[in-house]
Amino acid sequence: MSAPARRATEGQRRGRRSREQMYKDIYPLRVLGMGLGLWVTCSVLVQIGELARFGWLSFLTMVVWPHLAYLHARHSRDPYRAEIRNLLVDSAITGLWIGLMHYNLLPSVVLAVITTHDKFSTGIKRLWLYSLPGMVGAALLVTLLLRPQPVWESSLPVIIATLPVIALHSLAVGYASYRLIRTVARQNLELKELRQRDAQTGLYARAHWQEQAQAVLEGARHNDRPAWLLMIDIDHFKPINDVHGHTVGDEAIRAVGAAIAESVREGDCAGRYGGDEFAVVCADTDEAQAQAIAQRIRERIAALRLAGLPELRLTGSIGMAHAARQHITLRDWLNAADSALYRAKHEGRNQVASTAPLPHPA
């Protein structure tokens, strides 16, 4: 499997793992948020004189519940769906306390908004909407059973107890946004790289390779910077597919792509041109250096042995063309390299041919 394909698979695996482990990520946030909610609800109970009556319920819902929710999701067959149910219970608990706090305006609004915002933060479609009936229903149930008299004004202790909830939630939202931006930026880079790469070989895809080749050609024409284009073709590739099947053909293409990647220099741009054809652009490279690269590629292709078919011998023909002033377009340069490649095949294959005379080996 090529490196881009592996990264894509790893990304999918990370996505599934993140979904399954969501309850672990939410657990500390629930403990912190509801721990602060304990002080808010108790401060309101003190203001309305109901602490002795409902203090135990505040401890149960704000301190005990987060741990019960964690255990419920952890031991569930589907932790993801279990955590969704936990989030809906969170909203119902908020509605319960809105009623028990006699609709005290500041803490009721803060808790309702924060609880609903947390549903948005999960990224689960319409979860915030599904949570509203539980919140409103719990508040109405308390209202029907206990007939609480609304207390709109908040005492100073209630305001002081509510401020840390607002401040910490704002900081948490800011930090989450920061992490999201960093994640999106990283994923955009990975996506850009995936688009640039050929999934089968890991070399540059044709579109990206042509962009780089065009830039190198323009630099060679306008700044007299030497550059060479190598066109590589697997010899007798069609019979390989016909005799051994396309699976072996695909394996041969992957192996040749790896051999090319191992043979070029760091600054060279190696890509898959199409089918069993490959191309390498060598910028700032003289003829001797380009020939050395081409010969290295040819030798490594000839040394390849496929694991399932060791008797199969692969060879490659290579055509070289230097960037000349008469190459007005990239197509002109490609045609020159293609002509050299055709000559290499016509003269017996498994060799390198060039548009310019090459020194004979000693």
C-alpha positions as a Markdown table, in Angstrom:
| # | Residue | x | y | z |
|---|---|---|---|---|
| 1 | Met | 0.0 | 0.0 | 0.0 |
| 2 | Ser | 1.4 | 3.4 | -0.9 |
| 3 | Ala | 2.1 | 6.1 | 1.7 |
| 4 | Pro | -0.9 | 8.3 | 0.7 |
| 5 | Ala | -3.2 | 5.3 | 0.8 |
| 6 | Arg | -1.9 | 4.3 | 4.2 |
| 7 | Arg | -2.4 | 7.8 | 5.5 |
| 8 | Ala | -6.0 | 7.8 | 4.2 |
| 9 | Thr | -6.7 | 4.4 | 5.9 |
| 10 | Glu | -5.1 | 5.6 | 9.1 |
| 11 | Gly | -7.2 | 8.7 | 9.0 |
| 12 | Gln | -10.4 | 6.6 | 8.7 |
| 13 | Arg | -9.2 | 4.3 | 11.6 |
| 14 | Arg | -8.5 | 7.4 | 13.7 |
| 15 | Gly | -12.0 | 8.7 | 13.0 |
| 16 | Arg | -13.6 | 5.4 | 14.1 |
| 17 | Arg | -11.4 | 5.3 | 17.2 |
| 18 | Ser | -12.3 | 8.9 | 18.1 |
| 19 | Arg | -16.0 | 8.1 | 17.7 |
| 20 | Glu | -15.7 | 5.1 | 20.0 |
| 21 | Gln | -13.7 | 7.0 | 22.6 |
| 22 | Met | -15.8 | 10.1 | 22.6 |
| 23 | Tyr | -17.1 | 9.3 | 26.1 |
| 24 | Lys | -13.6 | 9.4 | 27.4 |
| 25 | Asp | -13.0 | 12.9 | 26.0 |
| 26 | Ile | -16.3 | 14.2 | 27.4 |
| 27 | Tyr | -15.9 | 12.6 | 30.9 |
| 28 | Pro | -13.4 | 15.2 | 32.4 |
| 29 | Leu | -15.4 | 18.0 | 30.9 |
| 30 | Arg | -18.6 | 16.7 | 32.4 |
| 31 | Val | -16.9 | 16.3 | 35.8 |
| 32 | Leu | -15.6 | 19.9 | 35.6 |
| 33 | Gly | -18.7 | 21.5 | 34.3 |
| 34 | Met | -21.1 | 19.8 | 36.6 |
| 35 | Gly | -18.7 | 20.3 | 39.5 |
| 36 | Leu | -19.0 | 24.0 | 38.9 |
| 37 | Gly | -22.7 | 23.5 | 38.5 |
| 38 | Leu | -22.9 | 22.2 | 42.0 |
| 39 | Trp | -21.8 | 25.6 | 43.4 |
| 40 | Val | -24.3 | 27.4 | 41.1 |
| 41 | Thr | -27.3 | 25.2 | 42.1 |
| 42 | Cys | -26.4 | 25.2 | 45.8 |
| 43 | Ser | -26.0 | 29.0 | 45.8 |
| 44 | Val | -29.5 | 29.4 | 44.4 |
| 45 | Leu | -30.9 | 26.8 | 46.8 |
| 46 | Val | -29.4 | 28.9 | 49.7 |
| 47 | Gln | -31.0 | 32.1 | 48.2 |
| 48 | Ile | -34.4 | 30.5 | 48.0 |
| 49 | Gly | -34.1 | 28.6 | 51.3 |
| 50 | Glu | -34.3 | 25.1 | 49.7 |
| 51 | Leu | -30.7 | 23.8 | 50.4 |
| 52 | Ala | -31.8 | 21.4 | 53.1 |
| 53 | Arg | -34.6 | 20.0 | 50.9 |
| 54 | Phe | -32.7 | 19.6 | 47.5 |
| 55 | Gly | -29.0 | 19.8 | 48.4 |
| 56 | Trp | -28.7 | 16.0 | 48.2 |
| 57 | Leu | -30.2 | 16.0 | 44.7 |
| 58 | Ser | -27.6 | 18.6 | 43.6 |
| 59 | Phe | -24.8 | 16.4 | 44.9 |
| 60 | Leu | -26.3 | 13.4 | 43.1 |
| 61 | Thr | -26.8 | 15.0 | 39.7 |
| 62 | Met | -23.7 | 17.2 | 39.7 |
| 63 | Val | -21.1 | 15.0 | 41.4 |
| 64 | Val | -22.3 | 11.4 | 41.1 |
| 65 | Trp | -23.9 | 11.5 | 37.7 |
| 66 | Pro | -20.7 | 12.2 | 35.6 |
| 67 | His | -19.1 | 9.0 | 37.0 |
| 68 | Leu | -22.3 | 7.0 | 36.4 |
| 69 | Ala | -22.4 | 8.3 | 32.8 |
| 70 | Tyr | -18.8 | 7.3 | 32.2 |
| 71 | Leu | -19.4 | 3.8 | 33.5 |
| 72 | His | -22.6 | 3.5 | 31.4 |
| 73 | Ala | -20.7 | 4.3 | 28.2 |
| 74 | Arg | -17.6 | 2.3 | 29.1 |
| 75 | His | -19.5 | -0.9 | 29.6 |
| 76 | Ser | -22.0 | -0.4 | 26.8 |
| 77 | Arg | -21.8 | -2.5 | 23.6 |
| 78 | Asp | -22.0 | 0.8 | 21.7 |
| 79 | Pro | -20.1 | 3.5 | 23.7 |
| 80 | Tyr | -20.9 | 6.1 | 21.1 |
| 81 | Arg | -24.7 | 5.7 | 21.3 |
| 82 | Ala | -24.5 | 5.4 | 25.1 |
| 83 | Glu | -22.7 | 8.7 | 25.3 |
| 84 | Ile | -25.4 | 10.3 | 23.1 |
| 85 | Arg | -27.9 | 9.1 | 25.7 |
| 86 | Asn | -25.7 | 10.6 | 28.4 |
| 87 | Leu | -25.7 | 13.9 | 26.7 |
| 88 | Leu | -29.5 | 13.9 | 26.4 |
| 89 | Val | -29.7 | 13.1 | 30.2 |
| 90 | Asp | -27.3 | 16.1 | 30.8 |
| 91 | Ser | -29.9 | 18.4 | 29.2 |
| 92 | Ala | -32.7 | 16.9 | 31.2 |
| 93 | Ile | -30.8 | 17.5 | 34.4 |
| 94 | Thr | -30.3 | 21.1 | 33.3 |
| 95 | Gly | -34.1 | 21.4 | 32.8 |
| 96 | Leu | -34.7 | 19.8 | 36.2 |
| 97 | Trp | -32.5 | 22.4 | 37.9 |
| 98 | Ile | -34.0 | 25.3 | 36.0 |
| 99 | Gly | -37.3 | 24.4 | 37.6 |
| 100 | Leu | -35.8 | 23.7 | 41.0 |
| 101 | Met | -33.9 | 27.0 | 41.0 |
| 102 | His | -37.3 | 28.8 | 40.6 |
| 103 | Tyr | -36.2 | 30.0 | 37.1 |
| 104 | Asn | -33.5 | 32.2 | 38.7 |
| 105 | Leu | -32.6 | 34.2 | 35.6 |
| 106 | Leu | -28.8 | 34.3 | 35.4 |
| 107 | Pro | -27.9 | 30.7 | 36.3 |
| 108 | Ser | -30.9 | 29.3 | 34.4 |
| 109 | Val | -29.9 | 31.1 | 31.2 |
| 110 | Val | -26.2 | 30.3 | 31.6 |
| 111 | Leu | -26.8 | 26.6 | 32.3 |
| 112 | Ala | -29.3 | 26.2 | 29.4 |
| 113 | Val | -27.0 | 28.0 | 26.9 |
| 114 | Ile | -23.9 | 26.1 | 28.0 |
| 115 | Thr | -25.6 | 22.7 | 27.9 |
| 116 | Thr | -27.0 | 23.4 | 24.5 |
| 117 | His | -23.7 | 24.7 | 23.2 |
| 118 | Asp | -22.0 | 21.5 | 24.3 |
| 119 | Lys | -24.3 | 19.6 | 21.9 |
| 120 | Phe | -23.1 | 21.7 | 19.0 |
| 121 | Ser | -19.5 | 21.0 | 20.1 |
| 122 | Thr | -19.9 | 17.3 | 19.6 |
| 123 | Gly | -20.6 | 17.8 | 15.9 |
| 124 | Ile | -23.5 | 15.3 | 16.0 |
| 125 | Lys | -26.2 | 16.4 | 13.6 |
| 126 | Arg | -29.3 | 17.8 | 15.3 |
| 127 | Leu | -28.2 | 16.6 | 18.8 |
| 128 | Trp | -28.9 | 20.1 | 20.2 |
| 129 | Leu | -32.4 | 19.9 | 18.8 |
| 130 | Tyr | -33.1 | 16.4 | 20.2 |
| 131 | Ser | -31.9 | 17.6 | 23.6 |
| 132 | Leu | -34.4 | 20.5 | 23.9 |
| 133 | Pro | -37.5 | 18.3 | 24.6 |
| 134 | Gly | -35.8 | 16.7 | 27.6 |
| 135 | Met | -34.7 | 20.0 | 29.0 |
| 136 | Val | -38.0 | 21.7 | 28.5 |
| 137 | Gly | -39.9 | 18.6 | 29.6 |
| 138 | Ala | -37.9 | 18.3 | 32.9 |
| 139 | Ala | -38.5 | 22.0 | 33.7 |
| 140 | Leu | -42.2 | 21.7 | 33.0 |
| 141 | Leu | -42.5 | 18.5 | 35.1 |
| 142 | Val | -40.9 | 20.2 | 38.1 |
| 143 | Thr | -43.1 | 23.2 | 37.6 |
| 144 | Leu | -46.3 | 21.0 | 37.5 |
| 145 | Leu | -45.2 | 19.0 | 40.6 |
| 146 | Leu | -43.7 | 21.6 | 42.9 |
| 147 | Arg | -45.3 | 24.9 | 41.6 |
| 148 | Pro | -42.1 | 26.9 | 42.2 |
| 149 | Gln | -42.6 | 30.7 | 42.4 |
| 150 | Pro | -40.2 | 32.3 | 39.9 |
| 151 | Val | -37.3 | 34.2 | 41.5 |
| 152 | Trp | -35.8 | 36.3 | 38.6 |
| 153 | Glu | -33.2 | 38.2 | 40.5 |
| 154 | Ser | -29.9 | 36.7 | 41.5 |
| 155 | Ser | -28.1 | 37.4 | 44.7 |
| 156 | Leu | -24.4 | 38.4 | 44.9 |
| 157 | Pro | -23.4 | 34.8 | 46.0 |
| 158 | Val | -25.3 | 33.4 | 43.0 |
| 159 | Ile | -23.6 | 35.8 | 40.6 |
| 160 | Ile | -20.2 | 35.0 | 42.1 |
| 161 | Ala | -20.8 | 31.2 | 41.8 |
| 162 | Thr | -22.0 | 31.6 | 38.2 |
| 163 | Leu | -19.1 | 33.7 | 36.9 |
| 164 | Pro | -16.5 | 30.9 | 37.0 |
| 165 | Val | -18.9 | 28.8 | 34.8 |
| 166 | Ile | -19.1 | 31.5 | 32.2 |
| 167 | Ala | -15.3 | 32.2 | 32.3 |
| 168 | Leu | -14.1 | 28.6 | 32.1 |
| 169 | His | -16.6 | 27.7 | 29.4 |
| 170 | Ser | -15.5 | 30.7 | 27.3 |
| 171 | Leu | -11.9 | 29.6 | 27.7 |
| 172 | Ala | -12.8 | 26.0 | 26.9 |
| 173 | Val | -14.6 | 27.1 | 23.7 |
| 174 | Gly | -11.6 | 29.3 | 22.7 |
| 175 | Tyr | -9.2 | 26.4 | 23.2 |
| 176 | Ala | -11.5 | 24.0 | 21.3 |
| 177 | Ser | -11.7 | 26.4 | 18.4 |
| 178 | Tyr | -7.9 | 26.7 | 18.4 |
| 179 | Arg | -7.5 | 22.9 | 18.3 |
| 180 | Leu | -10.2 | 22.7 | 15.6 |
| 181 | Ile | -8.4 | 25.3 | 13.4 |
| 182 | Arg | -5.1 | 23.4 | 13.9 |
| 183 | Thr | -6.7 | 20.1 | 13.0 |
| 184 | Val | -8.4 | 21.5 | 9.9 |
| 185 | Ala | -5.1 | 23.1 | 8.8 |
| 186 | Arg | -3.3 | 19.7 | 9.2 |
| 187 | Gln | -6.1 | 17.9 | 7.4 |
| 188 | Asn | -6.0 | 20.4 | 4.5 |
| 189 | Leu | -2.3 | 19.8 | 4.1 |
| 190 | Glu | -2.8 | 16.0 | 4.2 |
| 191 | Leu | -5.7 | 16.4 | 1.6 |
| 192 | Lys | -3.5 | 18.5 | -0.6 |
| 193 | Glu | -0.7 | 15.9 | -0.4 |
| 194 | Leu | -3.2 | 13.1 | -1.2 |
| 195 | Arg | -4.4 | 15.1 | -4.3 |
| 196 | Gln | -0.8 | 15.5 | -5.4 |
| 197 | Arg | 0.1 | 11.8 | -5.1 |
| 198 | Asp | -0.7 | 8.8 | -7.2 |
| 199 | Ala | -2.4 | 6.4 | -4.9 |
| 200 | Gln | -0.9 | 3.3 | -6.4 |
| 201 | Thr | 2.7 | 4.3 | -6.5 |
| 202 | Gly | 3.1 | 7.1 | -4.1 |
| 203 | Leu | 4.8 | 9.2 | -6.8 |
| 204 | Tyr | 3.4 | 12.6 | -7.8 |
| 205 | Ala | 0.1 | 12.5 | -9.7 |
| 206 | Arg | 0.1 | 13.7 | -13.3 |
| 207 | Ala | -1.5 | 17.0 | -12.7 |
| 208 | His | 0.9 | 18.0 | -10.0 |
| 209 | Trp | 3.9 | 16.6 | -11.8 |
| 210 | Gln | 3.0 | 18.7 | -14.9 |
| 211 | Glu | 2.8 | 21.9 | -12.8 |
| 212 | Gln | 6.3 | 21.3 | -11.5 |
| 213 | Ala | 7.6 | 20.4 | -15.0 |
| 214 | Gln | 6.1 | 23.5 | -16.4 |
| 215 | Ala | 7.8 | 25.6 | -13.8 |
| 216 | Val | 11.2 | 23.9 | -14.4 |
| 217 | Leu | 10.9 | 24.4 | -18.1 |
| 218 | Glu | 10.1 | 28.1 | -17.7 |
| 219 | Gly | 13.1 | 28.5 | -15.4 |
| 220 | Ala | 15.3 | 26.7 | -17.9 |
| 221 | Arg | 14.2 | 28.8 | -20.9 |
| 222 | His | 14.3 | 32.2 | -19.2 |
| 223 | Asn | 17.3 | 31.8 | -16.9 |
| 224 | Asp | 19.4 | 29.3 | -18.8 |
| 225 | Arg | 19.2 | 26.8 | -16.0 |
| 226 | Pro | 19.9 | 23.2 | -17.2 |
| 227 | Ala | 17.1 | 20.7 | -16.8 |
| 228 | Trp | 16.3 | 17.2 | -18.1 |
| 229 | Leu | 13.1 | 15.3 | -18.5 |
| 230 | Leu | 13.1 | 11.5 | -18.2 |
| 231 | Met | 10.3 | 9.4 | -19.6 |
| 232 | Ile | 10.2 | 5.8 | -18.4 |
| 233 | Asp | 8.2 | 3.0 | -19.8 |
| 234 | Ile | 8.0 | -0.6 | -18.5 |
| 235 | Asp | 9.0 | -3.0 | -21.4 |
| 236 | His | 6.5 | -5.5 | -22.6 |
| 237 | Phe | 3.9 | -4.5 | -20.0 |
| 238 | Lys | 0.9 | -5.5 | -21.9 |
| 239 | Pro | 2.0 | -9.2 | -22.1 |
| 240 | Ile | 2.5 | -9.1 | -18.3 |
| 241 | Asn | -1.2 | -8.1 | -17.9 |
| 242 | Asp | -2.4 | -10.5 | -20.5 |
| 243 | Val | -0.4 | -13.5 | -19.3 |
| 244 | His | -0.2 | -13.0 | -15.5 |
| 245 | Gly | -3.3 | -10.8 | -14.9 |
| 246 | His | -3.9 | -7.2 | -13.8 |
| 247 | Thr | -3.0 | -8.0 | -10.2 |
| 248 | Val | 0.5 | -8.8 | -11.2 |
| 249 | Gly | 0.5 | -5.8 | -13.5 |
| 250 | Asp | -0.5 | -3.5 | -10.6 |
| 251 | Glu | 2.2 | -5.1 | -8.4 |
| 252 | Ala | 4.8 | -4.4 | -11.2 |
| 253 | Ile | 3.7 | -0.8 | -11.4 |
| 254 | Arg | 4.0 | -0.3 | -7.6 |
| 255 | Ala | 7.5 | -1.9 | -7.7 |
| 256 | Val | 8.7 | 0.2 | -10.5 |
| 257 | Gly | 7.3 | 3.3 | -8.8 |
| 258 | Ala | 9.3 | 2.4 | -5.7 |
| 259 | Ala | 12.4 | 1.8 | -7.7 |
| 260 | Ile | 12.1 | 5.2 | -9.3 |
| 261 | Ala | 11.5 | 6.9 | -5.9 |
| 262 | Glu | 14.6 | 5.3 | -4.5 |
| 263 | Ser | 16.7 | 6.3 | -7.5 |
| 264 | Val | 16.0 | 10.0 | -7.8 |
| 265 | Arg | 17.5 | 12.8 | -5.7 |
| 266 | Glu | 15.6 | 14.9 | -3.1 |
| 267 | Gly | 15.1 | 17.8 | -5.5 |
| 268 | Asp | 13.9 | 15.8 | -8.4 |
| 269 | Cys | 10.2 | 15.5 | -9.3 |
| 270 | Ala | 9.2 | 11.9 | -10.0 |
| 271 | Gly | 5.6 | 11.2 | -11.1 |
| 272 | Arg | 3.3 | 8.7 | -12.8 |
| 273 | Tyr | 2.5 | 9.9 | -16.3 |
| 274 | Gly | -0.2 | 7.3 | -17.0 |
| 275 | Gly | -0.5 | 3.6 | -17.2 |
| 276 | Asp | 2.9 | 2.0 | -17.1 |
| 277 | Glu | 4.7 | 5.3 | -18.0 |
| 278 | Phe | 6.6 | 7.4 | -15.5 |
| 279 | Ala | 8.4 | 10.7 | -15.7 |
| 280 | Val | 11.1 | 12.5 | -13.8 |
| 281 | Val | 12.0 | 16.2 | -14.0 |
| 282 | Cys | 15.6 | 17.0 | -13.0 |
| 283 | Ala | 16.1 | 20.7 | -12.4 |
| 284 | Asp | 19.5 | 22.4 | -12.3 |
| 285 | Thr | 21.0 | 19.1 | -13.7 |
| 286 | Asp | 23.7 | 18.7 | -16.4 |
| 287 | Glu | 23.7 | 15.8 | -18.9 |
| 288 | Ala | 26.1 | 13.6 | -16.9 |
| 289 | Gln | 24.0 | 13.8 | -13.8 |
| 290 | Ala | 20.8 | 13.1 | -15.7 |
| 291 | Gln | 22.3 | 10.1 | -17.3 |
| 292 | Ala | 23.5 | 8.8 | -14.0 |
| 293 | Ile | 19.9 | 9.1 | -12.6 |
| 294 | Ala | 18.5 | 7.4 | -15.7 |
| 295 | Gln | 21.0 | 4.5 | -15.5 |
| 296 | Arg | 20.3 | 4.1 | -11.8 |
| 297 | Ile | 16.6 | 3.8 | -12.5 |
| 298 | Arg | 17.1 | 1.3 | -15.3 |
| 299 | Glu | 19.4 | -0.9 | -13.2 |
| 300 | Arg | 17.0 | -0.9 | -10.2 |
| 301 | Ile | 14.0 | -1.8 | -12.4 |
| 302 | Ala | 16.1 | -4.7 | -14.0 |
| 303 | Ala | 16.9 | -5.9 | -10.5 |
| 304 | Leu | 13.3 | -6.1 | -9.3 |
| 305 | Arg | 11.7 | -9.4 | -8.4 |
| 306 | Leu | 8.1 | -9.7 | -7.6 |
| 307 | Ala | 7.4 | -11.7 | -4.5 |
| 308 | Gly | 4.7 | -13.9 | -6.0 |
| 309 | Leu | 6.4 | -14.3 | -9.4 |
| 310 | Pro | 10.2 | -14.3 | -8.9 |
| 311 | Glu | 10.8 | -15.7 | -12.5 |
| 312 | Leu | 9.4 | -12.6 | -14.1 |
| 313 | Arg | 12.0 | -10.1 | -15.2 |
| 314 | Leu | 11.1 | -6.5 | -15.5 |
| 315 | Thr | 13.0 | -3.9 | -17.6 |
| 316 | Gly | 12.4 | -0.3 | -18.5 |
| 317 | Ser | 13.3 | 1.9 | -21.4 |
| 318 | Ile | 14.1 | 5.6 | -20.7 |
| 319 | Gly | 14.1 | 8.6 | -22.9 |
| 320 | Met | 15.9 | 11.8 | -21.9 |
| 321 | Ala | 15.4 | 15.3 | -23.2 |
| 322 | His | 17.1 | 18.5 | -22.1 |
| 323 | Ala | 15.1 | 21.7 | -21.8 |
| 324 | Ala | 15.8 | 23.7 | -24.9 |
| 325 | Arg | 14.8 | 27.1 | -26.0 |
| 326 | Gln | 12.7 | 25.7 | -28.8 |
| 327 | His | 10.5 | 23.9 | -26.3 |
| 328 | Ile | 7.9 | 26.6 | -26.1 |
| 329 | Thr | 5.4 | 24.5 | -24.2 |
| 330 | Leu | 5.6 | 21.5 | -21.9 |
| 331 | Arg | 4.1 | 19.4 | -24.7 |
| 332 | Asp | 7.2 | 20.2 | -26.8 |
| 333 | Trp | 9.5 | 19.0 | -24.1 |
| 334 | Leu | 7.4 | 15.9 | -23.6 |
| 335 | Asn | 7.4 | 15.1 | -27.3 |
| 336 | Ala | 11.2 | 15.3 | -27.3 |
| 337 | Ala | 11.5 | 12.9 | -24.4 |
| 338 | Asp | 8.9 | 10.6 | -26.0 |
| 339 | Ser | 11.0 | 10.5 | -29.2 |
| 340 | Ala | 14.0 | 9.5 | -27.2 |
| 341 | Leu | 12.0 | 6.9 | -25.4 |
| 342 | Tyr | 10.8 | 5.5 | -28.7 |
| 343 | Arg | 14.4 | 5.3 | -29.9 |
| 344 | Ala | 15.4 | 3.4 | -26.7 |
| 345 | Lys | 12.6 | 0.8 | -27.4 |
| 346 | His | 13.4 | 0.6 | -31.1 |
| 347 | Glu | 17.1 | -0.1 | -30.3 |
| 348 | Gly | 16.3 | -3.1 | -28.1 |
| 349 | Arg | 14.7 | -1.8 | -24.9 |
| 350 | Asn | 16.2 | -1.8 | -21.4 |
| 351 | Gln | 18.4 | 1.1 | -22.2 |
| 352 | Val | 18.6 | 4.9 | -22.0 |
| 353 | Ala | 18.4 | 7.1 | -25.1 |
| 354 | Ser | 18.8 | 10.9 | -25.2 |
| 355 | Thr | 18.0 | 13.8 | -27.5 |
| 356 | Ala | 21.6 | 14.9 | -27.1 |
| 357 | Pro | 24.8 | 12.8 | -27.5 |
| 358 | Leu | 25.7 | 11.0 | -24.3 |
| 359 | Pro | 29.3 | 10.1 | -23.3 |
| 360 | His | 30.2 | 6.5 | -23.9 |
| 361 | Pro | 31.1 | 4.6 | -20.7 |
| 362 | Ala | 34.7 | 3.9 | -20.3 |
